[in-house]
């Protein structure tokens, strides 16, 4: 509930932090530094698993609670811990990036090779894993309820910015692979692969959320990108206005072409970074080889360039720097809360991930598919032991959360309605006392009737 409400202060509480550390290390001792899991994960990949725990290779401490755990129990606890899954997935993703880079640089041709097949299967396993997160394993037998559940899972999954990036990069990867084997589309496939490599490497930044110092920096970058896009909306006004005016004076009466539109944006944009194109603006050098376009020298062009650089370089860029400084200071003051919130999302994601990373994750996908088919045809509930032990259905938990939220909103509405009514009652009582000649700062001490002693005689208030 705190995560959905984005209550970072609650998640940064020491009680939540302690529970988060316990979940991160599973049944292992939280005092162990998580960076030690890098060589441990590498060792697990290189030698048989039972050798690591039977020989007690790394001296890992577990929460035994007075019971001595066997090496099999230690192995299961090590494999299921989110910290282990995180480092195994991170190392697997680095290996994938190395393979992707090698294929793109040296083996990208129209002939199908073994590395191309391995790379494409690797990408497909990533696609299947994203589908598994959206599609629930538990089937209640009614397709309408299943459709509602899928819709909720997809909306919740799509909120994550990293999942949106996964949609883009996996779609481009599959499209590029399908275009690779045709002569006419081979270069398009190379272009898609090259552009997608930037997204694949950027996706590696998700792993930085595990670090207390690097995690807030990722949030800073995200906030700064949003501010930069808003800044560009202001910059494009000055850029287009200067670009159109300068091109109209440099190349009067030119024919409509894509080159003319390109120069409207190309020259003003790079002039902000210091590439002034003075040989074309001032000296009037012609374009090379056979082009009839020669720039026309005009006295107003250097003046416009000076004003444009003054507004763009001095005013707008310094404004952007000031905005970035404000974002940095804002996030720096709340860095612990922001990191705990991002770290909670990472722990939650790793707890739901299978043990094996891509491409070996296909083994677990096949196992889960067989279990789903068996449950589908035998109509048996083969849910995990954890769900059976807890005895709490997700639908009941959702109803409980909604009931608590509705009760809280009713109490808040009652408080807001009761407050003004009490204030109005107090104000009316004060006016009544003033009408009877009583000051607000004094309290009535004695009531007596004046005039007749009958039941209709008016009240008179004496102090």
C-alpha positions in Angstrom: 0.0 0.0 0.0 2.8 2.4 0.8 4.5 1.7 -2.5 1.3 2.3 -4.5 0.8 5.5 -2.6 4.4 6.4 -3.1 4.8 7.0 0.6 8.6 7.2 0.6 8.8 8.5 4.2 7.0 5.3 5.5 9.3 3.0 3.5 12.3 4.8 4.9 11.3 4.1 8.5 13.8 1.9 10.5 11.2 -0.8 10.9 10.6 -1.0 7.2 14.3 -0.9 6.5 14.9 -3.8 8.9 12.2 -5.9 7.2 13.6 -4.9 3.8 17.0 -6.1 4.7 15.6 -9.4 5.9 13.7 -9.9 2.6 16.8 -8.9 0.6 19.0 -11.6 2.2 16.3 -14.2 2.7 17.4 -16.8 5.3 21.0 -15.6 5.2 22.6 -13.2 7.7 22.0 -9.6 6.7 25.4 -8.5 8.1 27.1 -10.0 5.1 28.1 -7.3 2.6 26.1 -7.8 -0.6 29.1 -7.0 -2.8 30.5 -10.4 -1.7 27.8 -12.0 -3.8 29.6 -11.0 -7.0 32.4 -13.6 -6.7 29.9 -16.0 -5.1 27.6 -15.8 -8.1 30.5 -16.3 -10.4 31.6 -19.3 -8.5 28.1 -20.7 -8.6 28.2 -20.5 -12.4 31.6 -22.1 -12.7 31.5 -25.1 -10.3 28.7 -27.4 -9.1 26.4 -25.8 -6.5 26.6 -28.6 -3.9 30.4 -28.1 -3.7 30.0 -24.5 -2.6 27.8 -25.3 0.4 29.0 -28.8 1.3 32.5 -27.6 1.7 31.3 -24.3 3.2 33.5 -22.4 0.6 32.4 -18.8 1.5 31.6 -19.3 5.3 28.1 -17.9 4.7 26.1 -17.5 8.0 22.4 -18.5 7.9 19.5 -17.9 10.3 19.5 -21.3 11.8 17.3 -20.5 14.9 18.9 -23.2 17.0 18.8 -25.8 14.2 21.7 -26.8 12.2 20.9 -26.5 8.5 22.0 -29.1 6.0 23.9 -28.1 2.9 20.8 -28.8 0.8 18.8 -26.3 3.0 21.6 -23.8 2.7 21.7 -24.2 -1.0 17.9 -23.6 -1.3 18.1 -20.5 0.9 21.0 -19.2 -1.1 19.2 -19.7 -4.5 15.9 -18.1 -3.4 17.5 -15.0 -1.7 16.7 -11.8 -3.8 20.3 -10.7 -3.4 21.5 -13.9 -5.1 19.0 -13.6 -7.9 20.0 -9.9 -8.4 23.7 -10.6 -8.9 23.1 -13.7 -11.1 20.8 -11.7 -13.3 23.2 -8.8 -13.4 26.1 -11.0 -14.4 23.9 -12.8 -17.0 22.9 -9.4 -18.4 26.5 -8.3 -18.7 27.3 -11.5 -20.6 24.3 -10.8 -22.9 25.6 -7.2 -23.6 29.1 -8.6 -24.5 27.5 -11.2 -26.9 25.2 -8.5 -28.4 28.2 -6.2 -28.9 30.3 -8.9 -30.6 27.6 -9.9 -33.0 26.8 -6.3 -33.9 30.4 -5.4 -34.5 31.9 -8.5 -36.1 29.3 -11.1 -37.0 26.3 -9.1 -38.3 25.6 -10.5 -41.8 22.9 -12.2 -43.8 24.0 -15.7 -43.0 22.4 -17.4 -40.0 25.1 -18.4 -37.5 25.1 -20.0 -34.1 25.7 -16.7 -32.2 22.7 -15.2 -34.0 20.5 -18.1 -32.8 21.8 -17.8 -29.2 21.3 -14.1 -29.2 17.7 -14.3 -30.5 16.8 -17.1 -28.1 18.2 -15.0 -25.3 16.0 -12.1 -26.3 12.9 -14.4 -26.6 13.4 -15.6 -23.1 13.3 -12.0 -21.9 10.0 -11.5 -23.8 8.5 -14.6 -22.2 9.6 -13.5 -18.7 7.8 -10.1 -19.2 4.7 -12.0 -20.3 4.9 -14.3 -17.3 4.9 -11.2 -15.0 1.7 -9.9 -16.5 -0.2 -13.2 -16.9 -1.2 -14.7 -13.5 -0.4 -18.3 -12.8 -3.5 -18.9 -10.8 -6.7 -19.5 -12.8 -10.1 -19.1 -11.2 -11.9 -20.7 -14.1 -13.8 -17.6 -15.2 -12.4 -15.8 -18.2 -13.9 -12.5 -17.3 -12.3 -12.4 -13.9 -9.0 -13.6 -15.5 -9.3 -10.7 -18.0 -9.8 -8.2 -15.2 -6.8 -9.6 -13.4 -4.6 -9.5 -16.5 -5.7 -5.9 -17.1 -4.8 -4.9 -13.5 -1.4 -6.7 -13.7 -0.6 -5.0 -17.0 -1.5 -1.5 -15.7 0.6 -2.1 -12.6 3.4 -3.5 -14.7 3.3 -0.6 -17.2 3.6 2.0 -14.5 7.3 1.1 -14.1 9.5 3.2 -16.4 11.9 0.3 -16.8 9.2 -2.0 -18.1 8.3 0.7 -20.7 12.0 0.6 -21.8 11.8 -3.2 -22.0 8.8 -3.0 -24.4 10.8 -0.6 -26.7 14.1 -2.5 -26.7 12.6 -6.0 -27.1 10.2 -4.9 -29.9 13.1 -3.3 -31.8 15.3 -6.4 -31.2 12.7 -8.8 -32.6 11.9 -6.5 -35.5 15.7 -6.1 -36.3 16.2 -9.9 -36.3 13.3 -10.4 -38.7 14.7 -7.8 -41.1 18.2 -9.2 -41.0 17.9 -12.0 -43.6 16.6 -9.9 -46.5 18.9 -8.1 -48.8 16.8 -5.0 -49.1 16.2 -4.6 -45.4 19.6 -5.8 -44.1 20.9 -2.3 -43.5 17.7 -1.3 -41.8 18.2 -4.2 -39.4 21.8 -3.1 -38.7 20.4 0.4 -37.9 17.8 -1.0 -35.5 20.4 -3.2 -33.8 22.8 -0.2 -33.5 20.1 2.1 -32.0 18.9 -0.7 -29.7 22.4 -1.2 -28.3 22.1 2.2 -26.6 18.8 1.2 -25.0 20.2 -2.2 -23.9 23.2 -0.6 -22.2 21.0 2.1 -20.6 18.9 -0.7 -19.1 21.9 -1.7 -17.1 21.4 1.4 -14.9 18.5 -0.4 -13.2 21.2 -2.4 -11.3 22.5 0.8 -9.7 19.5 0.9 -7.4 21.1 -1.6 -5.1 23.7 1.0 -4.1 22.8 3.8 -1.6 24.9 6.4 -3.4 24.2 5.5 -7.0 20.4 4.9 -6.5 19.5 8.6 -5.8 21.7 9.6 -8.8 19.5 7.6 -11.1 16.4 9.5 -9.8 18.3 12.7 -10.3 18.9 11.8 -14.0 15.3 10.9 -14.5 14.1 14.2 -13.0 16.6 16.2 -15.0 15.5 14.5 -18.2 12.0 15.7 -17.6 13.1 19.2 -16.9 15.3 19.2 -19.9 12.4 18.2 -22.2 10.5 21.2 -20.8 13.5 23.4 -21.4 13.7 22.2 -25.0 10.1 23.3 -25.6 11.3 26.8 -24.8 14.6 26.5 -26.8 12.9 25.3 -29.9 11.0 28.6 -30.2 14.3 30.6 -30.4 16.0 27.9 -32.5 13.3 27.8 -35.2 12.9 31.5 -35.3 16.6 32.1 -35.8 17.0 29.2 -38.2 14.2 30.4 -40.5 15.5 34.0 -40.5 19.1 33.1 -41.2 18.3 30.6 -43.9 16.0 33.1 -45.7 18.9 35.6 -45.8 21.6 33.0 -46.6 19.8 31.2 -49.4 17.1 33.5 -50.9 14.6 32.0 -53.4 15.8 28.4 -52.8 13.8 25.5 -54.0 11.8 23.3 -51.6 14.0 20.4 -50.4 14.7 18.3 -47.4 18.2 19.9 -47.2 16.7 23.3 -46.7 14.5 22.0 -43.8 17.5 20.3 -42.3 19.6 23.5 -42.3 16.8 25.3 -40.4 17.4 23.0 -37.4 20.9 21.7 -37.9 22.9 24.9 -37.9 21.2 26.7 -35.0 21.3 23.6 -32.8 25.1 23.0 -33.1 25.8 26.7 -32.9 24.7 26.5 -29.2 27.6 24.0 -28.6 30.1 26.3 -30.3 30.1 25.2 -33.9 29.3 28.6 -35.4 29.8 27.9 -39.2 31.4 31.3 -39.6 33.0 30.3 -43.0 29.5 29.9 -44.4 27.8 32.8 -42.6 30.5 35.5 -42.9 32.9 34.4 -45.6 30.1 33.0 -47.9 31.9 29.8 -49.0 30.0 27.7 -51.5 29.0 24.2 -50.9 31.3 21.6 -52.4 31.3 19.9 -55.8 28.7 20.9 -58.2 26.1 22.4 -56.0 24.7 25.7 -57.1 23.9 26.8 -53.6 26.2 29.7 -52.5 25.4 31.5 -49.3 24.5 35.2 -49.6 26.4 37.5 -47.3 24.1 39.8 -45.3 25.0 42.3 -42.6 22.0 41.2 -40.4 23.1 37.6 -40.1 26.0 38.2 -37.6 23.8 40.4 -35.6 21.1 37.7 -35.3 23.7 35.2 -34.5 25.0 37.3 -31.6 21.5 37.8 -30.2 20.7 34.1 -30.6 23.8 33.0 -28.8 23.2 35.5 -26.1 19.7 34.1 -25.5 20.6 30.5 -26.0 24.0 30.1 -24.4 23.9 32.8 -21.7 20.2 32.9 -20.7 18.6 29.6 -21.4 21.5 27.3 -20.6 22.2 29.0 -17.3 18.5 28.7 -16.6 18.8 25.0 -17.2 21.8 24.7 -14.9 19.8 26.5 -12.2 17.0 24.0 -12.6 19.4 21.1 -12.5 20.9 22.5 -9.3 17.4 22.8 -7.7 16.6 19.2 -8.6 20.0 18.0 -7.2 19.4 19.8 -3.9 15.9 18.6 -3.6 16.8 14.9 -4.1 19.9 15.2 -2.0 17.8 16.3 1.0 15.6 13.2 0.6 18.2 10.8 -0.8 17.7 8.1 1.8 13.9 8.1 1.4 14.2 8.0 -2.4 16.8 5.2 -2.3 14.7 3.1 0.1 11.7 3.5 -2.2 13.7 2.4 -5.3 15.4 -0.4 -3.4 12.0 -1.7 -2.2 10.8 -1.9 -5.8 14.0 -3.8 -6.7 13.6 -6.3 -3.8 10.0 -6.9 -4.7 10.9 -7.5 -8.3 13.7 -10.0 -7.4 11.5 -11.9 -5.0 9.1 -12.7 -7.9 11.8 -13.6 -10.4 12.7 -17.2 -11.1 16.0 -18.6 -9.9 17.6 -19.2 -13.3 18.5 -16.1 -15.4 18.0 -15.8 -19.2 18.5 -17.8 -21.3 18.3 -20.7 -18.8 15.0 -19.2 -17.5 13.3 -21.0 -20.4 13.6 -24.2 -18.2 11.5 -22.7 -15.5 9.0 -21.3 -18.0 8.5 -24.8 -19.4 8.0 -26.1 -15.8 5.5 -23.4 -15.0 3.7 -24.0 -18.3 3.4 -27.7 -17.6 2.2 -27.0 -14.0 -0.5 -24.6 -15.4 -1.6 -27.1 -18.0 -1.9 -29.8 -15.3 -3.9 -27.5 -13.1 -6.0 -26.5 -16.1 -7.0 -30.1 -17.1 -7.1 -31.7 -13.7 -8.8 -28.6 -12.1 -6.5 -28.9 -9.1 -5.0 -25.9 -7.3 -1.2 -26.5 -7.4 -0.3 -23.1 -6.0 3.0 -22.7 -4.2 3.6 -23.8 -0.7 4.0 -20.2 0.4 0.5 -19.2 -0.8 -0.9 -22.3 1.0 0.9 -21.5 4.2 -0.2 -17.9 4.2 -3.8 -18.8 3.5 -4.5 -15.3 2.2 -6.0 -14.8 -1.2 -4.9 -11.8 -3.2 -8.5 -10.8 -4.0 -9.3 -10.8 -0.2 -6.2 -8.7 0.5 -7.3 -6.2 -2.2 -10.8 -5.9 -0.7 -9.3 -5.4 2.8 -7.0 -2.6 1.5 -9.9 -0.9 -0.3 -12.1 -1.2 2.8 -9.4 0.4 5.0 -8.8 3.2 2.5 -12.6 3.9 2.3 -12.9 3.9 6.1 -10.0 6.4 6.3 -11.6 8.7 3.7 -14.9 8.6 5.6 -13.2 9.5 8.9 -11.4 12.4 7.2 -14.6 13.7 5.6 -16.4 13.5 9.0 -13.6 15.5 10.6 -13.8 18.1 7.9 -17.6 18.3 8.2 -17.6 18.3 12.1 -15.0 21.1 12.4 -17.0 23.8 10.6 -20.2 22.8 12.3 -18.6 23.1 15.8 -17.1 26.5 14.8 -20.6 27.7 13.6 -22.2 26.5 16.8 -19.6 28.3 18.9 -20.1 31.5 16.9 -23.9 31.3 17.3 -23.5 30.8 21.1 -21.3 33.8 21.3 -23.8 36.0 19.5 -26.6 34.8 21.8 -24.5 35.7 24.8 -23.8 39.1 23.4 -27.5 39.7 22.8 -28.1 39.0 26.5 -25.4 41.4 27.5 -22.7 38.9 28.4 -19.1 39.4 27.3 -17.3 36.6 25.5 -14.4 36.6 27.9 -16.7 36.0 31.0 -18.8 33.0 32.0 -22.5 33.2 33.2 -22.8 32.7 36.9 -26.5 33.1 37.7 -29.7 33.0 35.9 -32.9 34.6 37.1 -36.2 35.7 35.7 -37.2 39.3 35.6 -40.7 40.8 35.4 -43.4 38.3 36.1 -42.9 35.0 37.7 -45.1 33.2 35.2 -43.8 30.6 32.8 -43.7 33.2 30.0 -41.3 35.6 31.7 -38.1 36.2 29.8 -34.7 35.1 31.0 -32.2 37.6 32.4 -28.6 36.8 32.8 -26.7 38.3 35.7 -23.0 38.1 36.1 
